[in-house]
Amino acid sequence: MADRTKQIRIVGAGPSGLCAAINLARAGYGVTVYERNDEVGRRFHGDFQGIENWSTPVDFRDTLHTMSIAPDFFCRPYSEGEFRMRGGYGGAVTSPRPLFYLTLRGPMEGSLDRSLKTQALDAGVTLKFGCRRNPGDGHIIAAGPGKPNVMASGLIFRTDLPDTAMAVLHNGIAPGGYAYLLVQDGRATLASIYYRDFKGAAEHLERTTRYFQAGRSFSMEGTRRFTGYGNFYPVRSAVHRGRLYVGEAAGFQDFLFGFGIRYALTSGYLAARSIIEGRAYDLLWRKVFGRQLAVSLANRYLLQCFGPLAHRLIIWGTTRGNPWAFMNRFYNSAASRLLAHAPAARWLQKTAGGDSRPWPARTASPNRNRCGRHPTA
Ligand SMILES: Cc1cc2nc3c(=O)[nH]c(=O)nc-3n(C[C@H](O)[C@H](O)[C@H](O)COP(=O)(O)OP(=O)(O)OC[C@H]3O[C@@H](n4cnc5c(N)ncnc54)[C@H](O)[C@@H]3O)c2cc1C
């Protein structure tokens, strides 16, 4: 029987930590979340991100309802866009159901991060900012990525472009990854996501900007630059010394394209359920998205191996017929998993530097514990 008088400590106030906190607090637990920054969402800068809506038949908004999260943040469905690859091959994407939900990330009003913070405070969660904690201090570790092995460089600006969503698979502007331009109500985010050649960050961004400008010239005002990173490594278990790891801290990430928000929220929710219902967390996440995680790894490996050929297949599948159905099959493909399972795992071991759960090792030192101001904002 779960002990509801127990106080739960969570390290990290990103989507995974806050989703776990909201669900635990609503179930009657006392919850404290420690965040090293002075506010939520400091990892982001007001950039648009897409929450993919193709990996499961359940619409993202319905999963929010299951996870007791109100959709009172900027969250706009997109069913149309443009998808291209090097050489101009590609075209319009039109889906019968939303392919993704556009959302805003950062500490500002209307963002996913700010909304989750408000919902956590309303549920009775105590938030302690300016508090860097060791994993040993938490029951749930939600501290985000470790060392980077995928990077992002981007721009945020105001523009005269109409609303649009464009993605480009092109190793010349985003090595191993993709570039995108998202515009909503005159606000734009343009970025290059690259899996190699990290030293060429400035060049990737410059080429990406030129690429989009060459397609159609547009105004760019109040431009701000941002960088970001993510990491992926093999996940066998997300429980370490009795602590439950969630979100990117556990290695839960879409290996193929880096759509990590859904993994973050879902794993936070499952960690909460594991505590509330006294069920094994590893069994819960494996059942809900373990297979998908493995397929995304296999797909990334195949993309690395086949490069432009794989790009062509993805563009072909999304620009004709039903792009939602194509992406759903692609993200759940047993064939990809079987084809690439063992080599993909070996490749990942090599790329990520072994069975690295980098977080506990990096922060083992007790003097990394710092708790400065505690504004419960
Ligand atoms: C530029 C960029 C673009 C992206 N675009 C998309 C997208 O379009 N779609 C998508 O689905 N995903 C996208 N992602 C990935 C997505 O943002 C992440 O997967 C998601 O935010 C992970 O949530 P999380 O809760 O695991 O970690 P985080 O959001 O990183 O939150 C972790 C929190 O823990 C805090 N913390 C860290 N260490 C400590 C410590 N020792 N003590 C206390 N607090 C600590 C951090 O300050 C942070 O607030 C993008 C990522 C980047 C970088």
The ligand as an SDF file (V2000), in Angstrom:
LIG
                    3D

 53 58  0  0  0  0  0  0  0  0999 V2000
   16.5460   23.7080  -29.1350 C   0  0  0  0  0  0  0  0  0  0  0  0
   15.6750   22.5390  -28.7840 C   0  0  0  0  0  0  0  0  0  0  0  0
   14.5330   22.2940  -29.5350 C   0  0  0  0  0  0  0  0  0  0  0  0
   13.7020   21.2270  -29.1960 C   0  0  0  0  0  0  0  0  0  0  0  0
   12.5850   21.0190  -29.9330 N   0  0  0  0  0  0  0  0  0  0  0  0
   11.7160   20.0480  -29.5810 C   0  0  0  0  0  0  0  0  0  0  0  0
   10.5080   19.8830  -30.3040 C   0  0  0  0  0  0  0  0  0  0  0  0
   10.2200   20.5950  -31.2770 O   0  0  0  0  0  0  0  0  0  0  0  0
    9.6530   18.8950  -29.8890 N   0  0  0  0  0  0  0  0  0  0  0  0
    9.9270   18.0850  -28.8150 C   0  0  0  0  0  0  0  0  0  0  0  0
    9.1150   17.2060  -28.4760 O   0  0  0  0  0  0  0  0  0  0  0  0
   11.0870   18.2190  -28.1320 N   0  0  0  0  0  0  0  0  0  0  0  0
   11.9760   19.1830  -28.4820 C   0  0  0  0  0  0  0  0  0  0  0  0
   13.1420   19.3330  -27.7730 N   0  0  0  0  0  0  0  0  0  0  0  0
   13.4080   18.4060  -26.6520 C   0  0  0  0  0  0  0  0  0  0  0  0
   12.5580   18.7690  -25.4260 C   0  0  0  0  0  0  0  0  0  0  0  0
   12.6200   20.1440  -25.2020 O   0  0  0  0  0  0  0  0  0  0  0  0
   13.0720   18.0000  -24.2200 C   0  0  0  0  0  0  0  0  0  0  0  0
   13.0700   16.6270  -24.5460 O   0  0  0  0  0  0  0  0  0  0  0  0
   12.2220   18.2110  -22.9490 C   0  0  0  0  0  0  0  0  0  0  0  0
   12.2560   19.5440  -22.5250 O   0  0  0  0  0  0  0  0  0  0  0  0
   12.7730   17.3200  -21.8380 C   0  0  0  0  0  0  0  0  0  0  0  0
   12.1100   17.6090  -20.6420 O   0  0  0  0  0  0  0  0  0  0  0  0
   12.7780   17.1710  -19.2480 P   0  0  0  0  0  0  0  0  0  0  0  0
   11.7960   17.4970  -18.1960 O   0  0  0  0  0  0  0  0  0  0  0  0
   13.2760   15.7850  -19.3340 O   0  0  0  0  0  0  0  0  0  0  0  0
   14.0930   18.0820  -19.1120 O   0  0  0  0  0  0  0  0  0  0  0  0
   14.3120   19.6550  -19.1260 P   0  0  0  0  0  0  0  0  0  0  0  0
   13.2580   20.3430  -19.9180 O   0  0  0  0  0  0  0  0  0  0  0  0
   15.7220   19.8580  -19.5520 O   0  0  0  0  0  0  0  0  0  0  0  0
   14.1780   20.0810  -17.6090 O   0  0  0  0  0  0  0  0  0  0  0  0
   15.1550   19.7320  -16.6590 C   0  0  0  0  0  0  0  0  0  0  0  0
   15.1690   20.7720  -15.5450 C   0  0  0  0  0  0  0  0  0  0  0  0
   16.0300   20.3230  -14.4890 O   0  0  0  0  0  0  0  0  0  0  0  0
   16.8140   21.4040  -14.0370 C   0  0  0  0  0  0  0  0  0  0  0  0
   18.0360   20.8370  -13.4230 N   0  0  0  0  0  0  0  0  0  0  0  0
   19.0870   20.2510  -14.0330 C   0  0  0  0  0  0  0  0  0  0  0  0
   19.9920   19.8220  -13.1380 N   0  0  0  0  0  0  0  0  0  0  0  0
   19.5130   20.1470  -11.9170 C   0  0  0  0  0  0  0  0  0  0  0  0
   20.0050   19.9670  -10.5730 C   0  0  0  0  0  0  0  0  0  0  0  0
   21.1500   19.3660  -10.3270 N   0  0  0  0  0  0  0  0  0  0  0  0
   19.2500   20.4230   -9.5330 N   0  0  0  0  0  0  0  0  0  0  0  0
   18.0500   21.0560   -9.7680 C   0  0  0  0  0  0  0  0  0  0  0  0
   17.5520   21.2600  -11.0200 N   0  0  0  0  0  0  0  0  0  0  0  0
   18.2630   20.8000  -12.0790 C   0  0  0  0  0  0  0  0  0  0  0  0
   17.0780   22.2200  -15.2980 C   0  0  0  0  0  0  0  0  0  0  0  0
   17.4360   23.5530  -14.9890 O   0  0  0  0  0  0  0  0  0  0  0  0
   15.7310   22.1110  -16.0190 C   0  0  0  0  0  0  0  0  0  0  0  0
   14.8350   23.1440  -15.6490 O   0  0  0  0  0  0  0  0  0  0  0  0
   14.0190   20.3770  -28.0930 C   0  0  0  0  0  0  0  0  0  0  0  0
   15.1850   20.5940  -27.3580 C   0  0  0  0  0  0  0  0  0  0  0  0
   16.0060   21.6640  -27.7020 C   0  0  0  0  0  0  0  0  0  0  0  0
   17.2650   21.8850  -26.8950 C   0  0  0  0  0  0  0  0  0  0  0  0
  1  2  1  0
  2  3  1  0
  2 52  2  0
  3  4  2  0
  4  5  1  0
  4 50  1  0
  5  6  2  0
  6  7  1  0
  6 13  1  0
  7  8  2  0
  7  9  1  0
  9 10  1  0
 10 11  2  0
 10 12  1  0
 12 13  2  0
 13 14  1  0
 14 15  1  0
 14 50  1  0
 15 16  1  0
 16 17  1  0
 16 18  1  0
 18 19  1  0
 18 20  1  0
 20 21  1  0
 20 22  1  0
 22 23  1  0
 23 24  1  0
 24 25  2  0
 24 26  1  0
 24 27  1  0
 27 28  1  0
 28 29  2  0
 28 30  1  0
 28 31  1  0
 31 32  1  0
 32 33  1  0
 33 34  1  0
 33 48  1  0
 34 35  1  0
 35 36  1  0
 35 46  1  0
 36 37  1  0
 36 45  1  0
 37 38  2  0
 38 39  1  0
 39 40  1  0
 39 45  2  0
 40 41  1  0
 40 42  2  0
 42 43  1  0
 43 44  2  0
 44 45  1  0
 46 47  1  0
 46 48  1  0
 48 49  1  0
 50 51  2  0
 51 52  1  0
 52 53  1  0
M  END
$$$$
